[in-house]
Amino acid sequence: MLWSDPPPHKPSDLLRAAQTRLRRVGWVMAAVVVFVLLMALSARR
């Protein structure tokens, strides 16, 4: 991401940035959970 644009000052922009950050973190956490489950299943066999 390029920080060429100025930082958001409006609450709506802050909320939007927080939502995108939370969504990205949620995708990463979901991928980690799936990876751990696959590793556990493969180790159990």
HTML snippet that shows the backbone in 3Dmol.js (N, CA, C, O; Angstrom):
<script src="https://3Dmol.org/build/3Dmol-min.js"></script>
<div id="view" style="width:600px;height:400px;position:relative"></div>
<script>
const pdb = `
ATOM      1  N   MET A   1       0.845  -1.203   0.000  1.00  0.00           N
ATOM      2  CA  MET A   1       0.000   0.000   0.000  1.00  0.00           C
ATOM      3  C   MET A   1       0.873   1.243   0.000  1.00  0.00           C
ATOM      4  O   MET A   1       1.895   1.308   0.684  1.00  0.00           O
ATOM      5  N   LEU A   2       0.448   2.226  -0.782  1.00  0.00           N
ATOM      6  CA  LEU A   2       1.188   3.478  -0.834  1.00  0.00           C
ATOM      7  C   LEU A   2       0.497   4.513   0.041  1.00  0.00           C
ATOM      8  O   LEU A   2      -0.721   4.680  -0.009  1.00  0.00           O
ATOM      9  N   TRP A   3       1.296   5.200   0.839  1.00  0.00           N
ATOM     10  CA  TRP A   3       0.735   6.213   1.748  1.00  0.00           C
ATOM     11  C   TRP A   3       0.818   7.591   1.099  1.00  0.00           C
ATOM     12  O   TRP A   3       1.139   8.577   1.761  1.00  0.00           O
ATOM     13  N   SER A   4       0.523   7.655  -0.217  1.00  0.00           N
ATOM     14  CA  SER A   4       0.597   8.942  -0.903  1.00  0.00           C
ATOM     15  C   SER A   4      -0.542   9.856  -0.449  1.00  0.00           C
ATOM     16  O   SER A   4      -0.362  11.068  -0.332  1.00  0.00           O
ATOM     17  N   ASP A   5      -1.716   9.270  -0.193  1.00  0.00           N
ATOM     18  CA  ASP A   5      -2.846  10.106   0.222  1.00  0.00           C
ATOM     19  C   ASP A   5      -2.686  10.479   1.695  1.00  0.00           C
ATOM     20  O   ASP A   5      -2.069   9.730   2.453  1.00  0.00           O
ATOM     21  N   PRO A   6      -3.234  11.628   2.113  1.00  0.00           N
ATOM     22  CA  PRO A   6      -3.112  12.046   3.512  1.00  0.00           C
ATOM     23  C   PRO A   6      -3.895  11.104   4.414  1.00  0.00           C
ATOM     24  O   PRO A   6      -4.856  10.480   3.964  1.00  0.00           O
ATOM     25  N   PRO A   7      -3.499  10.988   5.687  1.00  0.00           N
ATOM     26  CA  PRO A   7      -4.210  10.106   6.613  1.00  0.00           C
ATOM     27  C   PRO A   7      -5.640  10.580   6.815  1.00  0.00           C
ATOM     28  O   PRO A   7      -5.883  11.786   6.823  1.00  0.00           O
ATOM     29  N   PRO A   8      -6.585   9.676   6.977  1.00  0.00           N
ATOM     30  CA  PRO A   8      -7.989  10.072   7.132  1.00  0.00           C
ATOM     31  C   PRO A   8      -8.226  10.779   8.457  1.00  0.00           C
ATOM     32  O   PRO A   8      -7.668  10.395   9.485  1.00  0.00           O
ATOM     33  N   HIS A   9      -9.058  11.814   8.425  1.00  0.00           N
ATOM     34  CA  HIS A   9      -9.381  12.556   9.641  1.00  0.00           C
ATOM     35  C   HIS A   9     -10.847  12.393  10.013  1.00  0.00           C
ATOM     36  O   HIS A   9     -11.240  12.674  11.145  1.00  0.00           O
ATOM     37  N   LYS A  10     -11.655  11.937   9.059  1.00  0.00           N
ATOM     38  CA  LYS A  10     -13.083  11.778   9.349  1.00  0.00           C
ATOM     39  C   LYS A  10     -13.330  10.434  10.030  1.00  0.00           C
ATOM     40  O   LYS A  10     -12.645   9.458   9.724  1.00  0.00           O
ATOM     41  N   PRO A  11     -14.284  10.367  10.936  1.00  0.00           N
ATOM     42  CA  PRO A  11     -14.572   9.095  11.616  1.00  0.00           C
ATOM     43  C   PRO A  11     -14.977   8.003  10.640  1.00  0.00           C
ATOM     44  O   PRO A  11     -14.661   6.833  10.855  1.00  0.00           O
ATOM     45  N   SER A  12     -15.679   8.371   9.561  1.00  0.00           N
ATOM     46  CA  SER A  12     -16.106   7.352   8.596  1.00  0.00           C
ATOM     47  C   SER A  12     -14.882   6.732   7.921  1.00  0.00           C
ATOM     48  O   SER A  12     -14.844   5.521   7.700  1.00  0.00           O
ATOM     49  N   ASP A  13     -13.871   7.565   7.588  1.00  0.00           N
ATOM     50  CA  ASP A  13     -12.662   7.024   6.968  1.00  0.00           C
ATOM     51  C   ASP A  13     -11.922   6.123   7.951  1.00  0.00           C
ATOM     52  O   ASP A  13     -11.403   5.075   7.569  1.00  0.00           O
ATOM     53  N   LEU A  14     -11.876   6.539   9.229  1.00  0.00           N
ATOM     54  CA  LEU A  14     -11.204   5.709  10.236  1.00  0.00           C
ATOM     55  C   LEU A  14     -11.932   4.385  10.385  1.00  0.00           C
ATOM     56  O   LEU A  14     -11.299   3.335  10.489  1.00  0.00           O
ATOM     57  N   LEU A  15     -13.275   4.430  10.395  1.00  0.00           N
ATOM     58  CA  LEU A  15     -14.050   3.189  10.518  1.00  0.00           C
ATOM     59  C   LEU A  15     -13.812   2.298   9.305  1.00  0.00           C
ATOM     60  O   LEU A  15     -13.686   1.081   9.436  1.00  0.00           O
ATOM     61  N   ARG A  16     -13.750   2.911   8.118  1.00  0.00           N
ATOM     62  CA  ARG A  16     -13.541   2.109   6.908  1.00  0.00           C
ATOM     63  C   ARG A  16     -12.157   1.457   6.945  1.00  0.00           C
ATOM     64  O   ARG A  16     -12.013   0.286   6.595  1.00  0.00           O
ATOM     65  N   ALA A  17     -11.147   2.209   7.367  1.00  0.00           N
ATOM     66  CA  ALA A  17      -9.796   1.641   7.447  1.00  0.00           C
ATOM     67  C   ALA A  17      -9.751   0.523   8.484  1.00  0.00           C
ATOM     68  O   ALA A  17      -9.114  -0.506   8.259  1.00  0.00           O
ATOM     69  N   ALA A  18     -10.422   0.718   9.614  1.00  0.00           N
ATOM     70  CA  ALA A  18     -10.437  -0.325  10.642  1.00  0.00           C
ATOM     71  C   ALA A  18     -11.157  -1.569  10.131  1.00  0.00           C
ATOM     72  O   ALA A  18     -10.745  -2.692  10.424  1.00  0.00           O
ATOM     73  N   GLN A  19     -12.230  -1.372   9.368  1.00  0.00           N
ATOM     74  CA  GLN A  19     -12.962  -2.529   8.834  1.00  0.00           C
ATOM     75  C   GLN A  19     -12.096  -3.303   7.845  1.00  0.00           C
ATOM     76  O   GLN A  19     -12.075  -4.533   7.879  1.00  0.00           O
ATOM     77  N   THR A  20     -11.381  -2.602   6.964  1.00  0.00           N
ATOM     78  CA  THR A  20     -10.531  -3.306   6.004  1.00  0.00           C
ATOM     79  C   THR A  20      -9.409  -4.030   6.736  1.00  0.00           C
ATOM     80  O   THR A  20      -9.055  -5.152   6.373  1.00  0.00           O
ATOM     81  N   ARG A  21      -8.840  -3.390   7.778  1.00  0.00           N
ATOM     82  CA  ARG A  21      -7.763  -4.037   8.531  1.00  0.00           C
ATOM     83  C   ARG A  21      -8.298  -5.274   9.248  1.00  0.00           C
ATOM     84  O   ARG A  21      -7.652  -6.322   9.246  1.00  0.00           O
ATOM     85  N   LEU A  22      -9.488  -5.154   9.867  1.00  0.00           N
ATOM     86  CA  LEU A  22     -10.070  -6.307  10.564  1.00  0.00           C
ATOM     87  C   LEU A  22     -10.386  -7.419   9.575  1.00  0.00           C
ATOM     88  O   LEU A  22     -10.190  -8.596   9.881  1.00  0.00           O
ATOM     89  N   ARG A  23     -10.875  -7.055   8.384  1.00  0.00           N
ATOM     90  CA  ARG A  23     -11.196  -8.082   7.391  1.00  0.00           C
ATOM     91  C   ARG A  23      -9.925  -8.814   6.961  1.00  0.00           C
ATOM     92  O   ARG A  23      -9.927 -10.036   6.811  1.00  0.00           O
ATOM     93  N   ARG A  24      -8.825  -8.050   6.762  1.00  0.00           N
ATOM     94  CA  ARG A  24      -7.567  -8.685   6.359  1.00  0.00           C
ATOM     95  C   ARG A  24      -7.063  -9.602   7.466  1.00  0.00           C
ATOM     96  O   ARG A  24      -6.617 -10.717   7.197  1.00  0.00           O
ATOM     97  N   VAL A  25      -7.134  -9.136   8.709  1.00  0.00           N
ATOM     98  CA  VAL A  25      -6.692  -9.974   9.833  1.00  0.00           C
ATOM     99  C   VAL A  25      -7.575 -11.212   9.939  1.00  0.00           C
ATOM    100  O   VAL A  25      -7.088 -12.298  10.255  1.00  0.00           O
ATOM    101  N   GLY A  26      -8.870 -11.054   9.676  1.00  0.00           N
ATOM    102  CA  GLY A  26      -9.773 -12.204   9.731  1.00  0.00           C
ATOM    103  C   GLY A  26      -9.422 -13.234   8.672  1.00  0.00           C
ATOM    104  O   GLY A  26      -9.452 -14.435   8.941  1.00  0.00           O
ATOM    105  N   TRP A  27      -9.088 -12.775   7.461  1.00  0.00           N
ATOM    106  CA  TRP A  27      -8.691 -13.718   6.411  1.00  0.00           C
ATOM    107  C   TRP A  27      -7.420 -14.450   6.813  1.00  0.00           C
ATOM    108  O   TRP A  27      -7.314 -15.659   6.607  1.00  0.00           O
ATOM    109  N   VAL A  28      -6.445 -13.733   7.388  1.00  0.00           N
ATOM    110  CA  VAL A  28      -5.190 -14.374   7.798  1.00  0.00           C
ATOM    111  C   VAL A  28      -5.456 -15.394   8.897  1.00  0.00           C
ATOM    112  O   VAL A  28      -4.914 -16.498   8.866  1.00  0.00           O
ATOM    113  N   MET A  29      -6.297 -15.024   9.876  1.00  0.00           N
ATOM    114  CA  MET A  29      -6.599 -15.952  10.967  1.00  0.00           C
ATOM    115  C   MET A  29      -7.331 -17.181  10.434  1.00  0.00           C
ATOM    116  O   MET A  29      -7.065 -18.297  10.880  1.00  0.00           O
ATOM    117  N   ALA A  30      -8.246 -16.990   9.491  1.00  0.00           N
ATOM    118  CA  ALA A  30      -8.969 -18.132   8.919  1.00  0.00           C
ATOM    119  C   ALA A  30      -7.997 -19.061   8.190  1.00  0.00           C
ATOM    120  O   ALA A  30      -8.107 -20.282   8.301  1.00  0.00           O
ATOM    121  N   ALA A  31      -7.050 -18.492   7.449  1.00  0.00           N
ATOM    122  CA  ALA A  31      -6.069 -19.328   6.745  1.00  0.00           C
ATOM    123  C   ALA A  31      -5.209 -20.096   7.745  1.00  0.00           C
ATOM    124  O   ALA A  31      -4.907 -21.270   7.527  1.00  0.00           O
ATOM    125  N   VAL A  32      -4.811 -19.442   8.843  1.00  0.00           N
ATOM    126  CA  VAL A  32      -3.993 -20.120   9.858  1.00  0.00           C
ATOM    127  C   VAL A  32      -4.780 -21.258  10.497  1.00  0.00           C
ATOM    128  O   VAL A  32      -4.238 -22.341  10.718  1.00  0.00           O
ATOM    129  N   VAL A  33      -6.059 -21.017  10.797  1.00  0.00           N
ATOM    130  CA  VAL A  33      -6.883 -22.062  11.422  1.00  0.00           C
ATOM    131  C   VAL A  33      -7.017 -23.254  10.480  1.00  0.00           C
ATOM    132  O   VAL A  33      -6.896 -24.401  10.912  1.00  0.00           O
ATOM    133  N   VAL A  34      -7.268 -22.994   9.192  1.00  0.00           N
ATOM    134  CA  VAL A  34      -7.403 -24.095   8.230  1.00  0.00           C
ATOM    135  C   VAL A  34      -6.084 -24.854   8.118  1.00  0.00           C
ATOM    136  O   VAL A  34      -6.077 -26.083   8.049  1.00  0.00           O
ATOM    137  N   PHE A  35      -4.968 -24.123   8.099  1.00  0.00           N
ATOM    138  CA  PHE A  35      -3.661 -24.782   7.993  1.00  0.00           C
ATOM    139  C   PHE A  35      -3.405 -25.664   9.210  1.00  0.00           C
ATOM    140  O   PHE A  35      -2.932 -26.792   9.072  1.00  0.00           O
ATOM    141  N   VAL A  36      -3.717 -25.155  10.405  1.00  0.00           N
ATOM    142  CA  VAL A  36      -3.502 -25.943  11.623  1.00  0.00           C
ATOM    143  C   VAL A  36      -4.398 -27.182  11.615  1.00  0.00           C
ATOM    144  O   VAL A  36      -3.961 -28.268  11.998  1.00  0.00           O
ATOM    145  N   LEU A  37      -5.646 -27.021  11.181  1.00  0.00           N
ATOM    146  CA  LEU A  37      -6.545 -28.185  11.137  1.00  0.00           C
ATOM    147  C   LEU A  37      -6.023 -29.229  10.151  1.00  0.00           C
ATOM    148  O   LEU A  37      -6.062 -30.425  10.439  1.00  0.00           O
ATOM    149  N   LEU A  38      -5.537 -28.786   8.993  1.00  0.00           N
ATOM    150  CA  LEU A  38      -5.003 -29.744   8.019  1.00  0.00           C
ATOM    151  C   LEU A  38      -3.766 -30.442   8.579  1.00  0.00           C
ATOM    152  O   LEU A  38      -3.601 -31.647   8.387  1.00  0.00           O
ATOM    153  N   MET A  39      -2.902 -29.708   9.266  1.00  0.00           N
ATOM    154  CA  MET A  39      -1.717 -30.326   9.854  1.00  0.00           C
ATOM    155  C   MET A  39      -2.118 -31.344  10.911  1.00  0.00           C
ATOM    156  O   MET A  39      -1.526 -32.421  10.981  1.00  0.00           O
ATOM    157  N   ALA A  40      -3.113 -31.024  11.737  1.00  0.00           N
ATOM    158  CA  ALA A  40      -3.554 -31.952  12.783  1.00  0.00           C
ATOM    159  C   ALA A  40      -4.151 -33.212  12.158  1.00  0.00           C
ATOM    160  O   ALA A  40      -3.897 -34.321  12.629  1.00  0.00           O
ATOM    161  N   LEU A  41      -4.942 -33.041  11.100  1.00  0.00           N
ATOM    162  CA  LEU A  41      -5.544 -34.213  10.454  1.00  0.00           C
ATOM    163  C   LEU A  41      -4.470 -35.082   9.803  1.00  0.00           C
ATOM    164  O   LEU A  41      -4.535 -36.309   9.886  1.00  0.00           O
ATOM    165  N   SER A  42      -3.494 -34.466   9.165  1.00  0.00           N
ATOM    166  CA  SER A  42      -2.438 -35.252   8.514  1.00  0.00           C
ATOM    167  C   SER A  42      -1.553 -35.932   9.558  1.00  0.00           C
ATOM    168  O   SER A  42      -1.069 -37.039   9.324  1.00  0.00           O
ATOM    169  N   ALA A  43      -1.335 -35.291  10.702  1.00  0.00           N
ATOM    170  CA  ALA A  43      -0.511 -35.899  11.748  1.00  0.00           C
ATOM    171  C   ALA A  43      -1.266 -37.032  12.432  1.00  0.00           C
ATOM    172  O   ALA A  43      -0.654 -37.996  12.891  1.00  0.00           O
ATOM    173  N   ARG A  44      -2.597 -36.924  12.503  1.00  0.00           N
ATOM    174  CA  ARG A  44      -3.377 -37.960  13.171  1.00  0.00           C
ATOM    175  C   ARG A  44      -3.369 -39.254  12.361  1.00  0.00           C
ATOM    176  O   ARG A  44      -3.412 -40.345  12.929  1.00  0.00           O
ATOM    177  N   ARG A  45      -3.312 -39.130  11.012  1.00  0.00           N
ATOM    178  CA  ARG A  45      -3.349 -40.348  10.197  1.00  0.00           C
ATOM    179  C   ARG A  45      -2.051 -41.142  10.341  1.00  0.00           C
ATOM    180  O   ARG A  45      -1.903 -42.198   9.727  1.00  0.00           O
TER     181      ARG A  45
END
`;
const viewer = $3Dmol.createViewer("view");
viewer.addModel(pdb, "pdb");
viewer.setStyle({}, {cartoon: {color: "spectrum"}});
viewer.zoomTo();
viewer.render();
</script>
